[in-house]
Amino acid sequence: MEAMTPYSYAGLPIAKRRAISIEDIENIISEYFDIPIQQIISKKRDHHIVFARQFAIYFTRKYTNLSLKTIGLHFMRDHSTVIYSCRLIKDCKDYDPAIKEAYPILDEMIQKIKIMPC
């Protein structure tokens, strides 16, 4: 039996996966919604900022191993707000038009980070 190599059978390198960080998610959310990261993690409650923040919180919970408390501290919220944001996005992604439009785009952008070089 041959030794394993970091190449697929087609001779192409296998993409190395890397962990997705909270900063990666913030950058994608900031770019997509055209809102500075400082506003996403701020205490501001403008609807468009809250909407972007809820996505950032949801995807941080989905793609990192951070605790509810850690996520809440990062976004200057408590753990119950993290739970609320996650439930809202999860429960509404199939029928709320704004969430339904943004969710698959953001999810795909974040998943692409996994296969980017470190």
Legacy VTK file of the C-alpha trace (Angstrom):
# vtk DataFile Version 3.0
C-alpha trace
ASCII
DATASET POLYDATA
POINTS 118 float
0.000 0.000 0.000
1.304 3.443 -0.920
1.968 6.139 1.635
-0.741 8.769 1.944
0.057 12.061 0.256
-1.613 15.460 0.504
-2.954 15.058 -3.042
-6.257 13.855 -4.332
-6.335 11.034 -6.880
-6.531 13.650 -9.649
-3.134 14.963 -8.603
-4.563 18.199 -7.256
-3.678 19.383 -3.766
-6.301 18.728 -1.156
-7.479 22.040 0.236
-6.433 22.525 3.808
-9.271 23.492 6.054
-8.907 26.167 8.656
-11.041 27.316 11.526
-13.385 30.212 10.963
-12.813 33.071 13.381
-15.191 35.638 14.745
-13.161 38.260 12.851
-13.737 36.386 9.562
-17.474 36.446 10.194
-17.454 40.118 11.174
-15.582 41.015 7.991
-18.054 39.165 5.779
-21.106 40.608 7.546
-19.593 44.098 7.450
-18.842 43.829 3.738
-22.222 42.323 2.795
-24.315 44.856 4.718
-21.866 47.736 4.157
-21.733 48.495 7.864
-18.452 49.096 9.713
-17.499 46.384 12.181
-17.380 48.983 14.958
-21.114 49.596 14.472
-21.940 45.888 14.345
-20.346 45.332 17.749
-21.600 48.627 19.181
-24.631 49.254 21.379
-26.474 50.941 18.483
-30.022 49.720 17.935
-30.764 51.009 14.428
-32.721 48.320 12.568
-30.151 47.725 9.815
-27.329 47.436 12.363
-29.308 45.070 14.606
-30.178 42.943 11.569
-26.502 42.623 10.576
-25.482 41.963 14.194
-28.041 39.150 14.489
-26.523 37.467 11.443
-23.014 37.932 12.861
-24.080 36.392 16.164
-25.881 33.501 14.452
-22.960 32.596 12.194
-20.463 32.994 15.036
-22.455 30.469 17.034
-22.816 28.166 14.017
-19.190 28.183 12.866
-17.135 28.639 16.032
-16.881 26.787 19.306
-17.306 29.950 21.332
-19.700 29.899 24.271
-22.858 31.988 24.397
-21.228 34.146 27.056
-18.085 34.749 24.962
-20.111 35.633 21.875
-22.274 37.960 23.951
-19.252 39.696 25.445
-17.723 40.171 22.005
-20.890 41.819 20.665
-21.493 43.702 23.929
-24.644 41.694 24.650
-25.615 39.057 27.174
-26.065 35.361 26.460
-29.863 35.649 26.218
-29.493 38.076 23.299
-27.223 35.549 21.595
-29.891 32.872 22.060
-32.581 35.215 20.720
-30.528 36.165 17.642
-29.761 32.540 16.846
-33.381 31.487 17.172
-34.594 34.420 15.102
-32.308 33.694 12.155
-32.844 29.929 12.367
-36.631 30.157 12.642
-37.123 32.891 10.040
-34.612 31.904 7.346
-37.241 30.011 5.351
-40.008 32.598 5.267
-38.767 36.109 6.103
-37.819 37.618 2.713
-34.842 39.647 3.962
-33.357 36.745 5.938
-34.191 34.258 3.189
-32.248 36.374 0.681
-29.166 37.070 2.811
-28.779 33.727 4.598
-27.587 31.491 1.738
-25.223 34.138 0.381
-23.609 34.762 3.760
-23.480 31.068 4.604
-21.673 30.309 1.348
-19.219 33.189 1.840
-18.385 31.968 5.338
-18.034 28.328 4.254
-15.510 29.373 1.607
-13.232 30.598 4.396
-12.767 26.996 5.535
-10.866 26.127 2.375
-8.831 29.294 2.022
-5.113 29.084 2.741
-4.078 29.992 6.270
LINES 1 119
118 0 1 2 3 4 5 6 7 8 9 10 11 12 13 14 15 16 17 18 19 20 21 22 23 24 25 26 27 28 29 30 31 32 33 34 35 36 37 38 39 40 41 42 43 44 45 46 47 48 49 50 51 52 53 54 55 56 57 58 59 60 61 62 63 64 65 66 67 68 69 70 71 72 73 74 75 76 77 78 79 80 81 82 83 84 85 86 87 88 89 90 91 92 93 94 95 96 97 98 99 100 101 102 103 104 105 106 107 108 109 110 111 112 113 114 115 116 117
